[in-house]
Amino acid sequence: MSREEALELLKQYVKDEKIIKHCLATEALMRNLAKRLNQDEEKWALAGLLHDLDWDMTKKEPEKHSLIAEEILKNLNVDPEIVSAIKIHNYVHGIEPQTLLEKALYSTEMITGFIVAVALVKPSKKLKDVTVQNLLEKFKEKNFAAGAKREIINLAPQFLGLSLEEIFEIALKSMQEISDDLGL
């Protein structure tokens, strides 16, 4: 599946613009993580782009989130490794990620929402004014962006062999590169 086909599929299933932007941010993050870890950039980017494909259908039933996406993507013959990472990224299922791709998506996709929250408390409300230091400081504030589950994000350094600071740096740079698309 090409990136264009994946984006078209995402927009077919997801109408919430915030979720589409979250998927674009996760795509950028996953692409740059793959680059840093010498992995398949296109595969990782597609996993990031499509990870919330079923959001509109499952937002009120978190136990179904990612399972419907799994079925949709299997029927489209998407790479099984991508499908598995998407299924496993929903921590509600309690499935332990095994592959590096699964571990990366599972432990980092919430970082994009956290970064958006940090940008929105800046006077400019722009990603260009966010620093890695801002992220590290806000991350220590447990009540700030509480939806970004620290216990999951804190697995990323162990899973990926990078420090939290390095992961935040990759995520922030990834999102700054597409800030116009994100409206930030």
BELDATA-V173766 format. One record per residue. N is the residue number from 1. PHI is phi in degrees with one decimal (none if undefined). OMEGA is omega in whole degrees, 0 to 359 (999 if undefined). NEAR is the number of other C-alpha atoms within 12 Angstrom. Layout:
# BELDATA-V173766
N;PHI;OMEGA;NEAR + N;PHI;OMEGA;NEAR
This chain:
# BELDATA-V173766
1;none;179;22 + 2;-78.7;178;17 + 3;-61.9;180;23 + 4;-62.8;178;15 + 5;-64.3;180;16 + 6;-65.6;179;32 + 7;-65.4;177;27 + 8;-62.0;178;18 + 9;-62.5;179;27 + 10;-57.6;182;35 + 11;-69.7;176;26 + 12;-69.9;184;20 + 13;-96.6;184;26 + 14;-112.9;180;29 + 15;-103.6;181;19 + 16;-74.8;184;20 + 17;-60.4;179;19 + 18;-65.5;179;22 + 19;-70.9;177;30 + 20;-60.7;179;34 + 21;-65.3;176;32 + 22;-60.7;179;39 + 23;-66.3;177;41 + 24;-64.3;178;42 + 25;-64.6;180;47 + 26;-67.1;175;47 + 27;-58.7;181;41 + 28;-63.3;178;41 + 29;-60.8;183;44 + 30;-64.0;177;51 + 31;-61.4;182;36 + 32;-74.6;172;34 + 33;-64.8;179;41 + 34;-59.7;179;33 + 35;-59.6;182;19 + 36;-64.8;185;23 + 37;-98.7;180;22 + 38;55.7;178;16 + 39;-113.1;181;20 + 40;-74.6;185;21 + 41;-60.8;182;24 + 42;-66.6;180;28 + 43;-62.8;181;35 + 44;-64.7;180;41 + 45;-63.9;178;39 + 46;-63.1;177;43 + 47;-60.8;178;52 + 48;-65.3;182;48 + 49;-64.9;187;43 + 50;-97.9;190;53 + 51;-62.2;179;49 + 52;-111.4;182;52 + 53;-52.7;184;41 + 54;-98.4;186;38 + 55;-53.5;183;34 + 56;-60.0;182;26 + 57;-81.9;190;22 + 58;-122.7;187;20 + 59;-59.1;178;19 + 60;-95.9;179;11 + 61;-134.3;185;16 + 62;-57.4;180;20 + 63;-69.7;177;20 + 64;-97.5;182;24 + 65;-59.8;180;28 + 66;85.0;178;38 + 67;-76.0;177;31 + 68;-68.7;176;29 + 69;-58.9;179;36 + 70;-56.9;181;32 + 71;-64.3;180;21 + 72;-58.2;185;26 + 73;-72.1;175;33 + 74;-60.5;181;21 + 75;-66.5;178;13 + 76;-96.7;179;17 + 77;57.7;175;14 + 78;-72.9;180;26 + 79;-43.5;182;21 + 80;-56.6;179;23 + 81;-67.0;176;27 + 82;-66.7;181;39 + 83;-59.4;180;36 + 84;-63.6;179;34 + 85;-61.4;179;43 + 86;-65.6;179;50 + 87;-60.8;187;41 + 88;-73.7;185;36 + 89;-61.7;178;41 + 90;-81.1;184;39 + 91;-60.1;180;30 + 92;-58.1;181;19 + 93;-72.6;179;18 + 94;68.6;179;13 + 95;-91.4;181;18 + 96;-73.3;177;22 + 97;-65.5;183;28 + 98;-111.4;183;19 + 99;-80.2;178;22 + 100;-62.1;177;31 + 101;-61.3;179;41 + 102;-59.7;181;36 + 103;-64.3;181;39 + 104;-64.9;182;47 + 105;-65.0;181;51 + 106;-57.5;189;43 + 107;-92.5;186;42 + 108;-118.8;187;50 + 109;-62.8;179;51 + 110;-71.6;180;40 + 111;-62.2;182;46 + 112;-63.3;177;45 + 113;-65.8;178;35 + 114;-62.6;180;41 + 115;-63.8;176;50 + 116;-59.7;180;37 + 117;-60.4;179;28 + 118;-65.3;179;36 + 119;-61.5;185;31 + 120;-70.8;175;21 + 121;-92.6;174;21 + 122;-77.0;179;20 + 123;-55.3;181;12 + 124;-79.4;185;14 + 125;57.5;183;19 + 126;-122.3;178;25 + 127;-61.8;182;36 + 128;-61.8;181;27 + 129;-96.0;178;24 + 130;-90.5;177;33 + 131;-117.7;176;25 + 132;-60.2;178;27 + 133;-61.3;175;19 + 134;-56.3;182;26 + 135;-63.6;181;35 + 136;-62.9;179;27 + 137;-67.1;181;19 + 138;-67.3;180;28 + 139;-63.3;179;29 + 140;-72.6;180;19 + 141;-84.5;187;17 + 142;-59.1;182;16 + 143;-86.3;179;14 + 144;-80.0;180;23 + 145;46.8;186;25 + 146;-60.4;179;21 + 147;-66.7;176;20 + 148;-83.2;189;29 + 149;-65.8;182;29 + 150;-60.6;182;26 + 151;-64.3;177;20 + 152;-83.8;180;30 + 153;-60.0;180;34 + 154;-67.8;175;29 + 155;-78.5;186;27 + 156;-56.1;180;33 + 157;-59.0;179;22 + 158;-66.2;181;18 + 159;-67.3;191;27 + 160;-107.5;180;32 + 161;70.5;177;19 + 162;-124.6;177;21 + 163;-74.0;177;18 + 164;-59.1;178;30 + 165;-60.6;179;24 + 166;-64.0;180;24 + 167;-65.3;177;38 + 168;-61.1;180;41 + 169;-62.8;178;28 + 170;-63.5;182;34 + 171;-64.6;181;41 + 172;-64.0;179;43 + 173;-60.9;180;29 + 174;-59.7;182;33 + 175;-74.8;177;40 + 176;-63.3;180;31 + 177;-64.2;181;23 + 178;-119.1;185;25 + 179;-57.9;178;27 + 180;-63.7;178;15 + 181;-64.1;182;20 + 182;-89.0;181;30 + 183;70.0;181;24 + 184;-129.7;999;29
